[in-house]
Amino acid sequence: MSAPDNIVIKTSPTDNVGIVSSPSGLEKGAPLPEGIVTTQSIPMGHKVALANINAGDPVVRYGQEIGYAKSLLLAGSWVNETNMEMPKPPDLDDIHFSPHPVPKVEPLTGYTFQGFKNADGTVGTKNVLGITISVQCVAGMTNYITSKIKKELLPLYPNVDDVVTFNHNYGCGIAIDAPAAMIPIRTIRHIAQNPNFGDEVMIVGLGCEKLRPERLLPDISDHSSILYLQDEAFVGFEEMVDGIMALAEKHLKKLNQRKRETCAVSDLVVGMQCGGSDAFSGLTGNPAAGFASDLIVRAGGTVMFSEVTEVRDAIHLLVPRAVNEEVAAALKKEMKWYDDYLRAGQADRSANTSPGNKRGGLSNIVEKALGSIAKSGTSPIVDVVAPGEKIRTKGLNFVATPASDFVCGTLQLAAGMNMHVFITGRGTPYGLSMVPVIKVSSNSKLNDRWFDLIDFNAGPIAFGEKTIEEMGWELFHLILDVASGTKKVSTDKLGLYNDLVLFNPGPLT
């Protein structure tokens, strides 16, 4: 699509830099408002100084200080990571929660979707046979058997969407009783309880592993869904295969009885995440997702946002949104835990920002974080969920995860999400087999190039062609259509699914 030339976007009246929106960038000597002329060529998405910024003075975007000039930056010059110093993160001890009335919003009624109701009250957006493992040793077998089930059994059960296997690198060679071991263990256990599996997950174990498969079941008295390859009843490979096939067919028969029913939006659990971000992510894609998030919360649904290092530098803006002192303290506790975790690894939050982020105009993690939190909308934060734990409260939740895309996605699955919205500016083929993933482009240039990989283009916001509110409503309706199975996302059309990745801060042995 064509776009107006020489448009520079300010995110706040107090900003002293603007974002170049033209897909071709700005050439040296390009005229800007108020008589400013660019002093050099500046790429799309990057920052241009809108006033002289003296050495040591703050660089301001989103009305917040994102860095300090290393030397004089003239109006019209390119502002990037090479000529900025990064500020220190907000001091957690200096952030105090002040109780304030939660603003009342009008409930959103009349919206539904078609989902699969479960006995425990949760609702699926897919009808999937899940196979999980208790130890990586059996992953070769589960890969083999999943292919065989899809070819030989799945066609016999037309109401079942897919067969997916959660292979992982955990289960043995680990300090199983170390405190940090609880994170991967509960992650595996809670993924098996994801609503899209309809409580019909089967577990393939080896038999000698440290992570006993029984620990992965909510009801430890029921072992009928566990199969051990070391079971002496099996003689040879083919008997193992036959045993797994028979167990799979038992679950497929039950899953095939599931039918879509009308469900309230309050049954949605939507994970918001961004990856391959650029400077437009905080202007278009994330705010549109944030508006949709507010609509889901108003309708009684649940939304989670995550990525600790991508909220750490904006935590002073999130703590005031906590519903109470307990939630505010939990937010700060997760920030501190991760600060300590990074410090133990001789790193800090600055390690987050990738080369692609910088090429997309994000100079540092401060700027990235301020744009990242936009996808949380404006709703009060009702709870904080530790890594690997499940959602407990409807509304907007902060689910603590690393920012790494697939680690975050894995932990959001464990938290119970049944829908996923993923915002990208640089582009990524990110996909999950267990839940639908709506891919949102933050800029039209990416959408046009990746026309068959992107599901929703938020780029028109950048040029005033559509408002955040308009695009937020459009995304909300798309979420309902995808959750109902009436629209299929690109990753499901193409079968683009990545492996899940456990967060394991514990020691190996």
C-alpha positions in Angstrom: 0.0 0.0 0.0 1.1 3.6 -0.5 1.7 5.8 2.5 2.1 9.5 2.9 5.6 10.8 2.8 7.5 12.6 5.6 5.0 11.6 8.4 6.6 11.5 11.8 4.6 10.1 14.7 4.8 11.5 18.2 3.4 9.2 21.0 3.0 12.0 23.5 3.0 15.8 23.4 6.2 15.9 25.6 8.2 13.6 23.2 11.3 15.1 21.7 11.6 12.3 19.1 9.2 11.1 16.5 8.9 7.8 14.6 9.4 7.8 10.9 6.4 6.1 9.3 7.1 6.2 5.6 7.9 2.6 4.3 10.9 4.0 2.4 12.2 6.0 5.4 13.4 9.6 5.1 16.2 10.9 2.9 18.7 13.4 4.1 17.3 16.9 3.7 13.7 15.8 4.0 11.5 18.6 5.4 9.6 18.0 8.6 7.1 20.2 10.5 8.3 23.4 12.3 11.1 23.9 9.8 13.1 20.8 10.8 15.2 19.1 8.1 16.6 15.7 8.4 20.4 15.7 8.8 20.8 12.2 7.5 18.8 9.3 6.0 16.6 7.6 8.6 14.9 4.2 8.1 11.3 3.5 8.7 10.4 3.0 12.3 13.4 4.8 13.6 13.5 8.0 15.7 14.2 11.5 14.5 15.1 14.3 16.9 12.3 16.9 16.9 14.4 19.4 18.9 18.0 19.8 19.9 18.9 17.4 22.7 22.0 18.3 24.6 24.5 15.7 25.9 23.1 14.1 29.1 19.5 15.3 28.4 16.7 12.7 28.3 15.4 11.3 25.1 11.6 11.1 25.5 9.1 8.8 23.9 5.7 7.7 25.2 6.2 10.7 27.5 8.8 8.7 29.4 12.6 8.9 29.4 14.0 6.1 27.3 17.6 7.2 27.4 20.1 10.0 27.6 22.0 11.6 24.8 25.7 10.8 24.7 26.4 14.0 22.8 24.5 16.9 21.2 21.7 15.5 19.0 20.6 18.2 16.5 16.9 18.5 15.5 16.5 16.3 12.4 19.2 13.8 13.4 18.8 10.0 13.7 18.4 8.9 17.3 19.3 5.3 18.0 21.1 3.0 20.4 24.6 4.2 19.3 24.0 7.8 20.6 21.9 7.0 23.7 22.7 5.8 27.2 20.2 3.5 28.7 18.6 4.6 32.1 18.5 2.5 35.2 15.4 0.4 35.7 12.8 1.7 38.1 13.8 1.0 41.7 11.2 -1.5 43.0 11.6 -0.2 46.6 10.6 3.3 45.4 7.3 2.1 43.8 4.5 2.3 46.3 0.9 1.2 45.7 -1.8 3.7 46.6 -5.3 2.3 46.8 -7.6 4.1 44.4 -11.2 3.4 43.2 -11.3 1.0 40.3 -13.0 2.8 37.4 -16.3 1.4 36.6 -16.9 0.3 32.9 -20.1 -0.7 31.3 -20.3 -4.5 31.0 -20.1 -5.8 27.4 -23.0 -8.2 26.7 -24.5 -10.0 23.7 -21.3 -11.5 22.3 -20.7 -15.3 22.2 -18.6 -17.9 20.4 -18.9 -21.6 19.6 -16.6 -23.7 21.9 -16.2 -27.1 23.4 -17.4 -27.2 27.0 -15.5 -29.3 29.5 -16.7 -31.0 32.7 -14.5 -28.7 34.8 -16.2 -25.5 33.5 -13.4 -24.6 31.1 -14.0 -24.2 27.3 -11.9 -25.3 24.4 -11.5 -23.5 21.1 -10.1 -26.7 19.5 -10.8 -30.4 20.0 -7.4 -32.0 20.3 -6.0 -35.3 21.4 -2.9 -34.4 23.5 0.0 -36.7 24.1 2.6 -35.6 26.7 5.8 -37.3 27.9 7.4 -37.6 31.3 10.9 -37.8 29.9 12.7 -36.8 26.7 13.9 -40.4 26.2 10.5 -41.3 24.6 10.3 -38.4 22.2 11.4 -40.5 19.2 8.5 -42.9 19.9 5.9 -40.2 20.4 7.0 -38.5 17.1 6.6 -41.9 15.4 3.2 -42.7 17.0 1.7 -39.2 16.4 2.3 -39.6 12.7 0.8 -43.0 12.7 -2.3 -41.9 14.7 -2.9 -39.0 12.3 -2.6 -41.3 9.3 -4.6 -44.3 10.5 -6.9 -43.2 13.3 -7.7 -39.5 13.1 -9.7 -39.8 9.8 -12.1 -42.2 11.7 -13.0 -39.4 14.2 -14.1 -36.4 12.2 -15.0 -34.2 15.3 -11.3 -34.3 16.5 -9.2 -31.5 15.0 -5.8 -32.9 15.6 -3.3 -35.0 17.5 -0.5 -33.0 19.2 2.5 -34.2 21.2 4.2 -32.1 23.9 7.8 -33.3 23.7 10.3 -31.6 26.0 13.8 -32.0 27.3 12.9 -32.7 30.9 12.3 -35.7 33.1 15.7 -37.1 34.0 19.3 -36.0 34.6 17.8 -33.3 36.7 17.7 -32.3 40.4 14.1 -33.3 40.8 13.7 -31.9 44.3 15.5 -28.6 43.8 13.1 -25.7 44.5 13.3 -24.4 40.9 12.3 -27.8 39.6 8.7 -27.0 40.5 8.5 -24.6 37.5 9.0 -27.1 34.7 7.1 -29.8 36.6 4.0 -27.8 37.1 4.3 -26.4 33.5 4.1 -29.9 32.1 1.3 -30.9 34.4 -0.8 -27.8 33.7 -0.3 -28.0 29.9 -1.9 -31.4 30.1 -4.9 -29.7 31.6 -5.3 -27.2 28.8 -9.0 -26.7 27.9 -8.4 -27.7 24.3 -7.6 -31.3 25.3 -11.0 -32.0 26.9 -9.4 -33.9 29.8 -8.3 -36.6 27.4 -4.5 -36.3 27.6 -2.4 -39.5 27.5 1.1 -39.7 29.0 3.9 -41.8 27.5 6.7 -42.6 30.0 9.8 -44.7 29.9 9.6 -46.2 33.4 12.9 -45.3 35.1 12.7 -41.5 34.9 12.9 -39.1 37.9 9.7 -37.2 36.9 7.1 -39.9 37.6 4.2 -39.6 35.1 1.8 -39.9 38.1 2.9 -36.4 39.1 1.5 -35.0 35.9 -2.1 -36.1 36.5 -4.6 -34.0 38.5 -6.1 -37.3 39.9 -3.1 -39.4 41.1 -5.4 -42.4 41.6 -6.2 -42.7 37.9 -3.3 -44.2 36.0 -5.3 -45.5 33.0 -3.9 -42.8 30.7 -0.2 -43.6 31.4 1.8 -46.0 29.3 5.4 -47.1 30.1 7.6 -48.3 27.3 9.5 -50.4 29.9 6.3 -52.3 30.8 7.3 -56.0 30.6 4.0 -56.8 29.0 5.5 -55.3 25.8 7.7 -57.6 23.7 9.3 -55.6 21.0 8.7 -52.3 19.3 5.4 -53.3 17.5 3.7 -54.3 20.8 4.7 -50.9 22.3 3.1 -49.2 19.2 0.0 -51.3 19.4 -0.4 -50.4 23.1 -0.1 -46.7 22.4 -2.5 -46.9 19.4 -5.1 -48.7 21.6 -4.8 -46.0 24.3 -5.1 -43.3 21.7 -8.2 -44.8 20.2 -9.9 -44.9 23.6 -9.3 -41.2 24.0 -10.3 -40.4 20.4 -13.7 -42.0 20.9 -14.4 -39.8 23.8 -13.2 -36.6 22.1 -15.2 -37.4 19.0 -18.4 -36.9 21.1 -17.5 -33.3 21.8 -19.6 -30.7 19.9 -19.3 -27.0 19.7 -21.9 -25.1 21.8 -22.7 -21.5 22.3 -20.4 -20.1 25.0 -20.1 -16.7 26.6 -17.0 -14.5 26.1 -16.4 -15.0 29.8 -15.1 -18.5 28.8 -12.3 -17.1 26.7 -8.7 -17.1 28.2 -6.6 -15.1 25.7 -2.8 -14.9 25.8 -1.3 -11.6 24.5 2.3 -11.8 23.4 4.6 -9.9 21.0 7.8 -11.0 19.3 10.0 -9.7 16.5 8.8 -6.3 17.7 9.5 -3.0 16.0 8.9 0.7 16.8 5.4 0.4 15.4 4.4 -2.4 17.8 3.8 0.1 20.6 1.9 2.4 18.2 -0.5 0.1 16.4 -0.5 -3.7 17.0 -0.1 -3.6 20.8 -2.6 -0.8 21.4 -5.2 -2.5 19.2 -4.6 -5.7 21.1 -4.9 -3.8 24.3 -8.3 -2.4 23.2 -9.5 -5.9 22.4 -8.2 -7.0 25.8 -10.3 -4.4 27.5 -13.4 -5.6 25.5 -12.8 -9.2 26.6 -12.4 -8.2 30.2 -15.6 -6.1 30.0 -17.4 -9.2 28.7 -16.2 -11.1 31.8 -13.4 -13.0 30.0 -9.7 -13.5 30.9 -6.7 -12.0 29.3 -3.0 -12.6 30.2 0.0 -10.5 29.4 3.5 -11.7 30.2 7.3 -11.3 29.4 8.9 -10.0 32.6 11.9 -8.2 31.0 9.5 -6.5 28.6 7.5 -4.9 31.4 10.3 -4.4 33.9 11.1 -0.9 32.8 7.4 0.0 32.8 6.5 -1.6 36.1 6.0 1.9 37.7 3.1 2.3 35.3 1.6 -1.2 36.1 1.7 -1.2 39.9 -0.9 1.6 40.1 -3.3 -0.6 38.1 -3.2 -3.4 40.6 -6.6 -4.1 42.2 -5.0 -4.2 45.7 -1.8 -4.1 47.7 -1.4 -7.9 47.4 -1.4 -7.9 43.6 0.9 -4.9 43.6 3.4 -6.7 45.8 3.2 -9.8 43.7 4.0 -7.8 40.6 7.1 -6.4 42.3 8.1 -9.8 43.6 8.1 -11.3 40.1 10.3 -8.4 38.9 12.8 -8.9 41.7 12.9 -12.7 41.2 13.8 -12.1 37.6 16.3 -9.4 38.4 18.1 -11.9 40.7 17.8 -14.7 38.1 19.5 -12.6 35.5 22.1 -11.3 37.9 23.0 -14.9 38.8 23.6 -15.6 35.1 25.8 -12.4 34.8 23.2 -10.6 32.7 20.6 -8.0 33.0 17.4 -6.9 31.2 19.4 -5.1 28.5 20.2 -8.6 27.0 16.6 -8.8 25.9 16.6 -6.4 22.9 17.5 -8.3 19.7 19.4 -7.1 16.6 16.0 -7.3 14.8 14.4 -5.1 17.4 17.1 -2.4 16.9 16.8 -2.6 13.1 13.1 -2.1 13.6 13.7 1.1 15.5 13.7 -0.1 19.2 16.9 1.3 20.6 16.7 -0.4 24.0 14.6 -2.5 26.4 13.2 0.7 28.0 11.6 1.8 24.7 10.5 -1.8 24.0 8.9 -2.3 27.4 6.9 1.0 27.2 5.4 -0.2 23.9 5.0 -3.8 25.1 2.7 -3.0 28.0 0.2 -1.4 25.6 -1.2 -4.9 24.8 -2.5 -5.1 28.4 -5.0 -2.4 27.7 -6.3 -0.3 30.6 -8.1 -2.8 32.7 -7.2 -3.3 36.4 -4.7 -6.1 37.0 -6.5 -8.7 39.1 -3.9 -11.3 39.8 -0.2 -12.3 39.2 0.5 -15.9 38.2 3.9 -17.4 38.8 5.7 -19.3 36.0 3.9 -22.6 35.3 0.9 -21.9 37.5 -2.7 -21.7 36.3 -5.0 -18.7 36.0 -7.1 -18.4 39.2 -9.1 -15.2 38.5 -11.1 -13.9 35.6 -10.0 -10.5 34.3 -6.6 -9.1 33.3 -3.7 -11.2 34.7 0.0 -10.8 34.6 1.5 -14.3 34.0 5.2 -14.1 34.8 7.3 -15.6 32.0 10.6 -15.0 30.3 10.2 -12.9 27.1 11.6 -15.7 24.8 8.7 -16.3 22.4 8.2 -20.1 22.8 9.0 -20.2 26.5 6.4 -17.5 27.0 3.9 -19.3 24.8 4.5 -22.6 26.7 3.9 -21.0 30.1 0.8 -19.2 28.8 -0.5 -22.6 27.6 0.1 -23.9 31.1 -1.8 -21.0 32.6 -4.8 -22.1 30.6 -5.1 -20.0 27.5 -7.5 -21.2 24.8 -6.7 -18.4 22.3 -3.5 -16.6 21.5 -2.8 -13.2 19.9 0.7 -12.6 18.8 1.9 -9.1 17.6 4.9 -8.8 15.4 6.6 -5.9 13.5 9.6 -7.7 12.0 7.8 -10.9 11.2 8.0 -14.5 12.6 6.4 -17.8 11.6 5.5 -18.4 15.3 2.8 -21.0 15.7 1.4 -23.3 18.3 -0.5 -26.5 17.5 -2.5 -26.6 20.8 -4.3 -23.3 20.4 -5.2 -20.9 17.5 -2.6 -18.1 17.1 -3.8 -14.9 15.5 -0.8 -13.1 14.0 -1.0 -9.3 14.1 1.2 -7.2 11.9 2.2 -3.8 13.4 2.9 -2.3 10.0 1.4 -2.6 6.5 4.8 -3.1 4.9 5.2 -6.5 6.7 1.5 -7.4 6.1 1.9 -6.8 2.3 5.1 -8.9 2.2 3.8 -11.7 4.4 0.3 -11.6 3.1 -0.3 -15.4 3.7 1.4 -15.5 7.2 -0.4 -12.5 8.8 -4.0 -12.7 10.0 -4.6 -9.1 11.0 -3.0 -5.9 9.9 -2.9 -3.0 12.4 -0.8 -0.9 10.1 -3.5 1.5 9.0 -3.5 3.0 12.5 -0.1 4.6 11.8 -1.5 6.8 9.0 -4.8 7.7 10.6 -6.7 5.5 8.2 -8.3 3.7 11.1 -8.3 4.4 14.9 -7.1 2.1 17.6 -10.7 1.7 18.7 -11.8 0.6 15.2 -9.0 -1.9 14.9 -9.5 -3.1 18.5 -13.2 -4.0 17.7 -12.1 -5.7 14.5 -9.6 -7.8 16.3 -12.2 -8.6 19.0 -14.6 -10.0 16.4 -11.8 -11.9 14.7 -10.9 -13.5 18.1 -14.5 -14.7 18.4 -14.6 -16.0 14.8 -11.4 -18.0 15.3 -12.4 -19.3 18.7 -15.6 -20.5 17.0 -13.8 -22.3 14.3 -15.4 -20.3 11.5 -12.2 -18.7 10.5 -8.8 -20.4 10.4 -5.5 -18.7 11.2 -2.6 -18.8 8.9 -0.5 -21.1 11.1 -3.3 -23.7 11.1 -3.8 -23.4 7.4 -0.1 -24.0 6.7 0.6 -26.3 9.6 3.4 -24.1 11.0 3.9 -25.2 14.5 7.0 -24.8 16.7 8.1 -26.9 19.6 7.2 -25.8 23.1 10.1 -24.9 25.3 10.2 -25.3 29.1 11.5 -22.7 31.4 13.9 -24.6 33.7 15.9 -22.4 36.0 16.9 -25.5 38.1 20.2 -27.5 38.0 21.0 -30.5 35.8 22.8 -33.4 37.4 
